[in-house]
Amino acid sequence: MAFGIKRPELVSWKETVSRGEIAFLTHYWVDERFPGCKTVTKVGCSDINRLITWGTQYGLKPEWIDYKEAYPHFDLFGQHQQTIMKKEGMLNQLNRFEQK
């Protein structure tokens, strides 16, 4: 479940993913398996080959793609999330959660 985002942000992400474009969505996230991580960024794209190609440049493996709910995506968190979001020029998504 996504916390800290508004419905229009989620709808926009789903629409972008469905069009076969790379889309980023960061939200609050808590999972006991990943202590210290309070956010996750979902990087999605319905064009699986495009998503795999995008992920490969960051060392992400195709088997890490989550195929839930018809919106294939990688889950980024921790240092990997920070590094990739910086390279993608998307730190604004992370910064909005860091300030709270």
Disulfide bonds with the S-S distance in Angstrom:
none
